[in-house]
């Protein structure tokens, strides 16, 4: 599940600071957010631990997710008028992987969200954009393998919010339910996570996989049940553990029937990038 309000910038701040919007104080899609000074992003925590951090995105507001010097590499491209925008972003991320082999890489794929706003969620254009995003994920998987770091890189792929009609403003299941998928050498394959999963759990889970301490202000939990037992994810006998966080912007998750207060389960070890050869 994502947070309320289910807007892009508040949701991403929740992703990286493991705080609800009321905690991190970013409540709208503003270009000049004023986040709470008591929060700390995953980028900051990784950088404090001496890791190379990188971000590749197509929505310029996301530059605010990291304070100065918390990112070693940043790539921005406006993809609004680019039919193959997700491919462009994926290729930029692939180039970063080949050159720098970052320990933490954030990639934002916006095509699905753009299609939802323009043509409607669950429209044919929306599903075409999902297929294009899947090909972009395939590009990233190939780049990880070509860089020689597939044996040390885990991926978490999820959305920032869902959508209905042509927006995602109300607190409805269509807007709040998101996919949450983990894949990589440290992830148990085929596991269905039965406990509630929140976007607040992403930063603690990535920190767990990287073998670093979560920040004391984080309220989410590391989903340690998805780890397959290879020394807690960040194995000491590997040269460097690495993690990639992929946001498939606007992708709506499955909506099972839920009881009061229940959240949708997530999945680990799912196949991603299956449309790469389509």
Secondary structure, DSSP 8 states (H G I E B T S, - for coil): ---SS--HHHHHHHHHH---HHHH---S--SS----TT---HHHHHHHTT--EEEEES-GGGGGGS-TTS-SEEEE---TT-TTHHHHHHHHHHHHHHHH--SEEEEEE-HHHHHHHHH-TTSHHHHHHHHHHHHHHHHHHHHHHHTT-GGGEEEEEE-S---BTTB--S--HHHH---EEEEETTB-TT-EE-S---TTHHHHHHHHHHT----TT--S---GGGB-SSTTSS-TTSS--EEEEEEETT---------TT----EEES----TTTT-
